[in-house]
Structure formats: structure tokens, C-alpha cells
Amino acid sequence: MRVIVEADAEGVSRTAARFVAELVRRQPDCVLGLATGSTPLGLYAELIRLHRQEGLDFARVVTFNLDEYVGLAATHPQSYRSFMQRHLFDHVNLDPRHTHVPDGRALDFEAHCGQYERLILEAGGIDLQVLGIGGDGHIAFNEPGSSLGSRTRLKTLAPETIRDNARFFGGEEAVPRLAVTMGVGTILESRRCLLLATGEAKAGAIRDCIEGPVTAQVTASALQLHRDVAAIVDEPAAGLLARREYYRHVEQAQRLLQSGGLRTVGPTIDHE
Ligand code: PGA
């Protein structure tokens, strides 16, 4: 896993936006997997800026969101559909027919989840999946104990997640208990994953995800099995990583490789 440590949340958003923008420019009909929560807000703001000021074109981009609360209509202010409209979709030139968020009011959830998986496949699969991480190490709503092979399905929210999200609902009692979520298996099929985390409250989850064992108790740790993941975190979220210094060296070497300065990386690779 590539680990990029930025000084602050702003750096995380800028770097994440560079990954997304580079893909959208190279492959204008790419499929983006999107996440909600406070972490990707800066990324979305930067994408809106790139659209307005640098003409970043989303006309042919297709998006799939990770999850949605069960019971909330799309128009509910706390639904993830309205979150996405408010923070990204309404401000860039995405075709509304190309934006997908699971339906929290589906009549038949089993059929709906199967259809969501089929839509992703028909779109050619997700090229780049943006992910946050929960304090309990979840990705999407794959709470501790979720199968690492799971597909889109209904999931019961963990008490920690209900507590974390109570701030948006004015209290724990109002937080929905169930969500429709892509599975860990669904996420692992994306061609590339960007895992974003900011703030000290995420330091334990980030350590467990990156340096802990692969376990269903920390579903983000399944990303260790994926061949193309960039974890972009700020200093406070990186605070408990034991191999932080090494990750810095890797990024330095990466920059040298990109700029053609490979010879200065170290004497052992200088074979002239
Ligand atoms: P947050 O949520 O970005 O609001 O911290 C992340 C998550 O629970 O996946």
C-alpha cells in the first residue's frame, strides 16, 4: 500500500484531487466510486474549483456511491444522495443519469443490491474508489465482522458509527440503524482505491488498517490485499504509524523516479 502523509487536511484534499483529476483528464468516461462523510468534503471542493477554473470536464464521468441510509428518502437532508448533490453533483457538469447512489427506500433490498452490483459491472467496473475510514476501521458501512468477500447488501450500523454520526441527526435516536452498502468484496474489485483520513481520531484505525493484520474486525485492513491503494493521510492521522519514516522515503524515491533523478536515490542502484 502506498502511504502518502500530508501536513494537514488541505494537503490530503489537494493530493486526492490530483489523483482524481489526472484520471478524469486521461479517461474522460471513467467510473468514479465516491464516499460521503466529512473527510472527502475538501476533495469535492477542490474538484469543483478545478471544474470552474481549469475546465475539468465531468460530462462523460459515471459515479457510484458506496452507501445510503435505509429509510431516508433521496430528498432527506441527511441522505447521502442529498449530501452528494449539495457537495459535488450540483456544482459540476456530471450528467444526473450517470450518478448512482443506493436507494434507501427500495421496496425490495435484495433485488436493489443485486441491481446495483450489475450496474457497476455494466459500467465497466469502478476505476477509482474514494474511501474514508470509520473510527472502528470500517470502509463504507462494512462494520467490524463484515465478510471480506461481502457484496452490496443491508448492514446494521455499529454503536460507534451511530455515535459518530449522531451529530448530523441531532442525537443518536434519530440515526438510521441500517444502511445499504457496497461490500468489501465489491470495493476490492475497483481498479484503484484512495483511502483518505484526517485528524487524530483516525490514528488508531489508520494504524490497524495499514500496519495491523488483515482482519474482518477492521474491514479497511482488507485493502492490504488490493494491488493499487494510496492511503492519503494527514500528520495527526499518521501519528501511530510505526513505519512513517519509511513511507516518507518511498515517496521521495517516487518523486525522484518521476523526475528522472533515479541516480541520486542511493549507491546500490547505481550500476553505470
Ligand atoms: P468521516 O466518516 O469522513 O465523517 O469521518 C468516515 C467514515 O465513517 O467512513
Boltz pocket constraint, residues with backbone or C-beta under 6 A from the ligand:
constraints:
  - pocket:
      binder: B
      contacts: [[A, 36], [A, 37], [A, 38], [A, 39], [A, 40], [A, 132], [A, 133], [A, 134], [A, 135], [A, 138], [A, 139], [A, 140]]
      max_distance: 6.0
